[in-house]
Amino acid sequence: KVSDDIDEFYVKSDAAFQKLRKIINKAFKNIRSFFKVQKKEKEGEKEKGKFREKLYQQNLKLEKKLKKISKRIKMTNALAGEIKDDTSRIVLQLDEVAIILDHQMEAIGKIEEIESYMKANLGSDWNQVKNSWQEYKDGEISRGDFAKIALKKVGKKFLGIFVNTS
């Protein structure tokens, strides 16, 4: 969901910047044409020409900034793709760890033994997972789902009581 929201954000922002680029480019071309004609005016029009030249230079600067913004959007889109790939890999790794934990919990034996083992080894962190543990005991979620939830809530400490992480 996070990566989908990131993708949607970048697609929308890219579209907005593309529209902005077209508008600025059109205005820039019109201003450039205008200034070319104005440079050929009489000497009495020099002051107006200086002002117009200043506007022209400002528009050139704006065009450069727009190009930089566009380049950064492309870089951001590339990074968003990398983040999405990394997130997918993390989710896959979490699933693999949950399978390992499921087997370790199975090896301990009875539900009561697992519960007392977790209470003894998690300490105050037990409070964060006890509701999910009750859902598992009631058959509402699988042991693998419980392991995923506990990993998300307690993290390495939960993993460490079943697998040697040192």
C-alpha positions as CSV (number, residue, x, y, z in Angstrom):
1,K,0.0,0.0,0.0
2,V,2.8,2.4,0.8
3,S,4.6,1.7,-2.4
4,D,1.4,2.1,-4.4
5,D,0.8,5.5,-2.7
6,I,4.4,6.5,-3.5
7,D,3.9,5.4,-7.2
8,E,0.6,7.4,-7.4
9,F,2.2,10.5,-5.9
10,Y,5.1,10.4,-8.4
11,V,2.9,9.8,-11.4
12,K,0.6,12.7,-10.4
13,S,3.6,15.0,-9.6
14,D,5.3,14.1,-12.9
15,A,2.1,14.9,-14.9
16,A,1.8,18.2,-13.1
17,F,5.4,19.2,-13.8
18,Q,5.0,18.1,-17.5
19,K,2.0,20.5,-17.8
20,L,3.9,23.2,-16.1
21,R,6.9,22.7,-18.4
22,K,4.6,23.0,-21.5
23,I,3.1,26.3,-20.2
24,I,6.5,27.8,-19.4
25,N,8.0,26.7,-22.7
26,K,5.2,28.3,-24.6
27,A,5.4,31.5,-22.6
28,F,9.2,31.5,-23.0
29,K,8.9,31.1,-26.8
30,N,6.5,34.0,-27.0
31,I,8.6,36.2,-24.8
32,R,11.7,35.3,-26.8
33,S,10.0,36.3,-30.1
34,F,8.8,39.5,-28.5
35,F,12.2,40.5,-27.4
36,K,13.8,39.7,-30.8
37,V,11.4,42.3,-32.4
38,Q,12.0,44.8,-29.6
39,K,15.7,44.8,-30.0
40,K,15.3,46.3,-33.4
41,E,13.5,49.3,-32.1
42,K,14.8,52.9,-32.1
43,E,17.3,54.2,-29.5
44,G,14.4,56.0,-27.7
45,E,13.1,52.6,-26.7
46,K,16.3,51.5,-24.9
47,E,14.9,51.7,-21.4
48,K,11.9,49.6,-22.3
49,G,14.3,47.2,-24.0
50,K,16.4,46.9,-20.8
51,F,13.4,46.0,-18.8
52,R,12.3,43.5,-21.3
53,E,15.8,42.0,-21.4
54,K,15.7,41.6,-17.7
55,L,12.4,39.8,-18.0
56,Y,13.9,37.6,-20.7
57,Q,16.9,36.7,-18.5
58,Q,14.5,35.9,-15.6
59,N,12.6,33.6,-17.9
60,L,15.9,31.9,-18.9
61,K,16.6,31.3,-15.3
62,L,13.1,29.9,-14.7
63,E,13.6,27.5,-17.7
64,K,16.9,26.2,-16.2
65,K,15.2,25.7,-12.8
66,L,12.4,23.8,-14.5
67,K,14.9,21.5,-16.2
68,K,16.5,20.9,-12.8
69,I,13.2,20.1,-11.2
70,S,12.3,17.7,-14.1
71,K,15.7,16.0,-13.6
72,R,15.0,15.6,-9.9
73,I,11.6,14.2,-10.5
74,K,13.1,11.5,-12.8
75,M,15.7,10.7,-10.1
76,T,12.9,10.5,-7.5
77,N,10.9,8.2,-9.7
78,A,14.0,5.9,-10.0
79,L,14.5,6.0,-6.2
80,A,10.8,5.2,-5.7
81,G,11.2,2.1,-7.9
82,E,14.3,1.0,-5.9
83,I,12.4,1.6,-2.6
84,K,9.5,-0.5,-3.9
85,D,11.9,-3.3,-4.9
86,D,13.6,-3.2,-1.4
87,T,10.2,-3.2,0.3
88,S,9.2,-6.3,-1.7
89,R,12.4,-8.0,-0.7
90,I,11.9,-7.1,3.0
91,V,8.3,-8.5,2.9
92,L,9.6,-11.8,1.4
93,Q,12.3,-12.0,4.0
94,L,9.7,-11.4,6.8
95,D,7.7,-14.3,5.4
96,E,10.8,-16.5,5.4
97,V,11.5,-15.6,9.0
98,A,7.9,-16.2,10.0
99,I,8.2,-19.8,8.6
100,I,11.3,-20.4,10.6
101,L,9.6,-19.1,13.8
102,D,6.6,-21.3,13.0
103,H,8.8,-24.4,13.0
104,Q,10.7,-23.3,16.1
105,M,7.4,-22.7,18.0
106,E,6.2,-26.1,16.8
107,A,9.4,-27.7,18.2
108,I,8.7,-26.2,21.6
109,G,5.5,-28.1,21.8
110,K,2.2,-27.3,23.5
111,I,0.6,-23.9,23.4
112,E,0.8,-23.5,27.1
113,E,4.6,-24.2,27.0
114,I,5.1,-21.7,24.2
115,E,3.0,-19.1,26.0
116,S,5.0,-19.4,29.3
117,Y,8.2,-19.4,27.3
118,M,7.3,-16.1,25.6
119,K,6.1,-14.5,28.8
120,A,9.4,-15.4,30.5
121,N,11.6,-14.3,27.7
122,L,9.8,-11.2,26.3
123,G,9.1,-9.5,29.7
124,S,7.1,-6.4,29.3
125,D,7.1,-6.8,25.5
126,W,4.7,-9.7,26.1
127,N,1.9,-7.2,26.5
128,Q,2.4,-6.0,22.9
129,V,1.8,-9.5,21.5
130,K,-0.6,-11.2,24.0
131,N,-3.8,-10.1,22.1
132,S,-2.5,-11.6,18.9
133,W,-1.5,-14.7,20.8
134,Q,-5.0,-15.0,22.1
135,E,-6.3,-14.7,18.5
136,Y,-4.0,-17.5,17.5
137,K,-5.2,-19.7,20.4
138,D,-8.8,-19.0,19.4
139,G,-8.1,-20.1,15.9
140,E,-8.7,-16.6,14.4
141,I,-5.2,-16.4,12.9
142,S,-2.5,-19.0,12.0
143,R,0.7,-19.4,13.9
144,G,2.6,-18.0,10.9
145,D,0.4,-14.9,11.0
146,F,1.0,-14.6,14.7
147,A,4.8,-14.8,14.1
148,K,4.5,-12.0,11.5
149,I,2.5,-9.8,13.8
150,A,4.9,-10.4,16.7
151,L,7.9,-9.6,14.5
152,K,6.4,-6.3,13.4
153,K,5.5,-5.3,17.0
154,V,8.5,-6.6,19.0
155,G,11.0,-7.2,16.2
156,K,14.4,-8.7,16.9
157,K,13.6,-9.5,20.5
158,F,10.8,-11.8,19.5
159,L,13.1,-13.4,16.9
160,G,15.9,-13.8,19.4
161,I,13.9,-15.9,21.8
162,F,13.4,-18.6,19.2
163,V,16.4,-18.2,17.0
164,N,20.0,-17.4,18.0
165,T,20.6,-14.0,16.4
166,S,24.0,-13.3,17.8
